[in-house]
Amino acid sequence: MIEKLQPHKPKYTAFVATSVDGRSSLTEKTLPDWNSQEDRQFLHQSLSHMDAVVVGRKTYEAAAKHLRKRITYVFSSRPTTLCHRESVTFVNPVRVDLEKLFQDHKNVAVLGGGMAYRFMLENHLLDELFVTVEPLIFGRGTPMFTGGTKTTRLDLLSSRPLNSSGTLLLHYRINH
Ligand SMILES: NC(=O)c1ccc[n+]([C@@H]2O[C@H](COP(=O)([O-])OP(=O)(O)OC[C@H]3O[C@@H](n4cnc5c(N)ncnc54)[C@H](OP(=O)(O)O)[C@@H]3O)[C@@H](O)[C@H]2O)c1
């Protein structure tokens, strides 16, 4: 009997820095400048194990210089389906089969912002989540999932302080 090969499924991991009151951004146009040096180092090291990155168009515009050399997928409603610029692919996520698009990657990092996290979570394209909680209350700003999202249960895999100033790193598995 000939076995049918199953398409490869990558592991999708999201990384988010947040204030204690669950805000991931104070402004729409810039990347967080309030997260700790230790969080930046953690993200940098983690990205060395990832072979592709997914971001929303707004985050891409804020972070383009860091992402241009990576295999990066940018969500946008502007392309009909796909639009390639060197290693960056602009993709309309509602018009493309993302599982097929990502099938050649082993580890996909989801780097936000809130719309991209939400789309990936709601479409079962998130396996794990690293949340860095910085010891800040903003009292305003963008929530982690723009526009809200469905209730989702998570399993805590680990938690550890990243420094002595109160930054915590939480690692969860998404319980779909
Ligand atoms: N704290 C953190 O760890 C962290 C991480 C990353 C980003 N951020 C912050 O988050 C903020 C941006 O978040 P955001 O939610 O406003 O924007 P975003 O997710 O970065 O980008 C939103 C854009 O992505 C495209 N998009 C997303 N989902 C889509 C869908 N389902 N269909 C079609 N297009 C889709 C749309 O682009 P078009 O308008 O082109 O259609 C949309 O306007 C920035 O301030 C950034 O600094 C924080």
The ligand as an SDF file (V2000), in Angstrom:
LIG
                    3D

 48 52  0  0  0  0  0  0  0  0999 V2000
    4.6580   44.4720   22.5140 N   0  0  0  0  0  0  0  0  0  0  0  0
    5.0160   43.6980   21.5070 C   0  0  0  0  0  0  0  0  0  0  0  0
    5.6140   42.6290   21.7080 O   0  0  0  0  0  0  0  0  0  0  0  0
    4.7150   44.1160   20.1100 C   0  0  0  0  0  0  0  0  0  0  0  0
    5.0600   43.2930   19.0380 C   0  0  0  0  0  0  0  0  0  0  0  0
    4.7720   43.7150   17.7400 C   0  0  0  0  0  0  0  0  0  0  0  0
    4.1340   44.9260   17.5350 C   0  0  0  0  0  0  0  0  0  0  0  0
    3.8030   45.7010   18.5880 N   0  0  0  0  0  0  0  0  0  0  0  0
    3.1130   46.9720   18.3970 C   0  0  0  0  0  0  0  0  0  0  0  0
    1.7980   46.7390   17.9280 O   0  0  0  0  0  0  0  0  0  0  0  0
    1.3860   47.8810   17.1570 C   0  0  0  0  0  0  0  0  0  0  0  0
    0.7500   47.4100   15.8490 C   0  0  0  0  0  0  0  0  0  0  0  0
   -0.2920   46.4980   16.1190 O   0  0  0  0  0  0  0  0  0  0  0  0
   -1.6180   46.5160   15.2320 P   0  0  0  0  0  0  0  0  0  0  0  0
   -2.5450   45.4630   15.7070 O   0  0  0  0  0  0  0  0  0  0  0  0
   -2.0880   47.9340   15.2090 O   0  0  0  0  0  0  0  0  0  0  0  0
   -1.0680   46.2200   13.7790 O   0  0  0  0  0  0  0  0  0  0  0  0
   -0.3450   44.9630   13.0600 P   0  0  0  0  0  0  0  0  0  0  0  0
   -0.9620   43.6740   13.4810 O   0  0  0  0  0  0  0  0  0  0  0  0
    1.1270   45.1030   13.1670 O   0  0  0  0  0  0  0  0  0  0  0  0
   -0.7270   45.3120   11.5520 O   0  0  0  0  0  0  0  0  0  0  0  0
   -2.0670   45.4890   11.2000 C   0  0  0  0  0  0  0  0  0  0  0  0
   -2.1650   45.4040    9.7070 C   0  0  0  0  0  0  0  0  0  0  0  0
   -1.8560   44.0880    9.2820 O   0  0  0  0  0  0  0  0  0  0  0  0
   -2.7160   43.7070    8.2090 C   0  0  0  0  0  0  0  0  0  0  0  0
   -3.5690   42.6090    8.6770 N   0  0  0  0  0  0  0  0  0  0  0  0
   -3.5890   42.0430    9.9090 C   0  0  0  0  0  0  0  0  0  0  0  0
   -4.4970   41.0660    9.9550 N   0  0  0  0  0  0  0  0  0  0  0  0
   -5.0500   41.0070    8.7450 C   0  0  0  0  0  0  0  0  0  0  0  0
   -6.0720   40.2180    8.1770 C   0  0  0  0  0  0  0  0  0  0  0  0
   -6.6970   39.2610    8.8660 N   0  0  0  0  0  0  0  0  0  0  0  0
   -6.4270   40.4370    6.8910 N   0  0  0  0  0  0  0  0  0  0  0  0
   -5.8150   41.3750    6.1580 C   0  0  0  0  0  0  0  0  0  0  0  0
   -4.8240   42.1930    6.6540 N   0  0  0  0  0  0  0  0  0  0  0  0
   -4.4700   41.9860    7.9150 C   0  0  0  0  0  0  0  0  0  0  0  0
   -3.5250   44.9610    7.8540 C   0  0  0  0  0  0  0  0  0  0  0  0
   -2.7090   45.6680    6.9310 O   0  0  0  0  0  0  0  0  0  0  0  0
   -3.3100   46.6600    5.7840 P   0  0  0  0  0  0  0  0  0  0  0  0
   -3.7380   47.8850    6.5430 O   0  0  0  0  0  0  0  0  0  0  0  0
   -2.1460   46.8720    4.8700 O   0  0  0  0  0  0  0  0  0  0  0  0
   -4.4630   45.9460    5.1570 O   0  0  0  0  0  0  0  0  0  0  0  0
   -3.5680   45.6860    9.1940 C   0  0  0  0  0  0  0  0  0  0  0  0
   -3.8080   47.0850    9.0830 O   0  0  0  0  0  0  0  0  0  0  0  0
    2.6570   48.6980   16.8980 C   0  0  0  0  0  0  0  0  0  0  0  0
    2.6530   49.8270   17.7640 O   0  0  0  0  0  0  0  0  0  0  0  0
    3.7840   47.7800   17.3180 C   0  0  0  0  0  0  0  0  0  0  0  0
    4.8670   48.4780   17.8510 O   0  0  0  0  0  0  0  0  0  0  0  0
    4.0710   45.3130   19.8780 C   0  0  0  0  0  0  0  0  0  0  0  0
  1  2  1  0
  2  3  2  0
  2  4  1  0
  4  5  1  0
  4 48  2  0
  5  6  2  0
  6  7  1  0
  7  8  2  0
  8  9  1  0
  8 48  1  0
  9 10  1  0
  9 46  1  0
 10 11  1  0
 11 12  1  0
 11 44  1  0
 12 13  1  0
 13 14  1  0
 14 15  2  0
 14 16  1  0
 14 17  1  0
 17 18  1  0
 18 19  2  0
 18 20  1  0
 18 21  1  0
 21 22  1  0
 22 23  1  0
 23 24  1  0
 23 42  1  0
 24 25  1  0
 25 26  1  0
 25 36  1  0
 26 27  1  0
 26 35  1  0
 27 28  2  0
 28 29  1  0
 29 30  1  0
 29 35  2  0
 30 31  1  0
 30 32  2  0
 32 33  1  0
 33 34  2  0
 34 35  1  0
 36 37  1  0
 36 42  1  0
 37 38  1  0
 38 39  2  0
 38 40  1  0
 38 41  1  0
 42 43  1  0
 44 45  1  0
 44 46  1  0
 46 47  1  0
M  CHG  2   8   1  16  -1
M  END
$$$$
